[in-house]
Amino acid sequence: MTTTTTERMPVLYLSHGAPPLADHASWPAELAAWSRALPRPRAILMVSAHWESAPIALGATETVPLVYDFWGFPERYYQVRYPAPGAPELAEKVRNLLRGPGVTVADVPERGLDHGTYVPLKEMYPDADVPVLQLSMPTLDPRMLLDIGRKLAPLRDEGVLIVGSGFFTHNLRAMTADDEHVHSFTAEFDAWGREALAAHDVDALLDFERKAPAARLAHPRAEHFAPLFVALGAGEDDLGALRTVIDGYWFGMARRSVQLG
């Protein structure tokens, strides 16, 4: 029988992929190996690129149907199920941590987990036996998201795995025919990000739209890079231990994924 732990949890930022991630030659195994190397979480708090809502909102506090927030895929991808337990106790802790002057945390219990959450978790925790809570991004402002992450950091000491789920580059118009061909601007942005992360240069990452090469091409909108800032805030004390766990490309998009702690 698997037991839970109160060991301090690391923080993750991962590139989550689309539903066909499940068919990739290596990506599911990489995610599965990553989760096996982590302490067993008591609960998971996900911040997905696919839920922007202000004020901050909490969804799926109980098990509800998934959100199939994608179009044009084969029917089998709409038949995927991931009935993870809800996390009402975690929701209450999140409310308490984020509550403050002018801050409202809304409950949207009927909103299910979107594909930015369940697609990677199905590979990492396929038994769907870890409670999962999803938190909306109320803004794409990097510094505000960093601050949200900082406020959530105490959850790590209670066995909560905090995950920012996005994509290290995300320009659907620049997708390529396979994983081998990559536009130069994608490679340049990924290389810049790799170096900024390795140098723990949070200021540069926060100002990526001006500091990174071809930032507007790599991210026409910032929503897939934005969850990184929540992760950086929650893992701020462990910047020195930041490491890339997964890299490479998927149809021309960088799938760099990192761990703090």
Secondary structure as UniProt FT lines:
FT   STRAND          11..15
FT   HELIX           19..23
FT   HELIX           27..37
FT   STRAND          43..52
FT   STRAND          56..59
FT   HELIX           75..78
FT   HELIX           88..98
FT   TURN            101..102
FT   STRAND          105..108
FT   TURN            109..110
FT   HELIX           115..124
FT   TURN            126..127
FT   STRAND          132..137
FT   HELIX           142..152
FT   HELIX           153..158
FT   STRAND          160..166
FT   HELIX           172..174
FT   HELIX           184..198
FT   TURN            199..200
FT   HELIX           202..206
FT   HELIX           208..211
FT   TURN            213..214
FT   HELIX           215..218
FT   TURN            223..226
FT   HELIX           227..234
FT   HELIX           236..241
FT   STRAND          243..246
FT   STRAND          249..250
FT   TURN            251..252
FT   STRAND          253..254
FT   STRAND          257..260
//
